[in-house]
């Protein structure tokens, strides 16, 4: 089988949101969420993570999260607000990731729990033990997992990626 170039799947849970009355889809970020999202953007950039494509839930809190994270990038990646990300299961998110065009090297997926946490846990077949343990304990708001894979996006399967990084606002 031919070797494939490295790809990175960056999976972010939206930043901390308010809980006002009204539809869940329209919840805005809390003040802490706005701060955490901006800091996350700086952490991604400092870590050499520059997405080619962003797939984001269209919920207000995920859109605001991406707007604040994305401010650090001079070149704005193509962004798709996909309704399928909102309240998606891990399996639905995996299907969505598998649709990623071959020319994309780094995909940033911004979504919601429990789907994003379950997806990352399912895909991470390897990684540093302490990082895997932290990932499995909790996937808080603004958490980011970076998974590397050496297959086409369409071939991504459970346990086929390597967890290279898991960061949270608290460290």
Buried (B, 14 or more C-beta within 10 A) or exposed (E): EEEEEEBBBBBBBBBBBEEEEEEEBEBBBBEBBBBBBBBBBEBBBEBEBBBBBBBBBBBBBBBBBBBBBBEBBEEEBEBEBBEBBBBBEBEBBBEBBEEBEEEBBBBBBBBBBBBBBBBBBBBBBBBEEEBBEBBEEEBBBBBBBBBBBEBEBEEBEBEBBBBBBBBBBEE
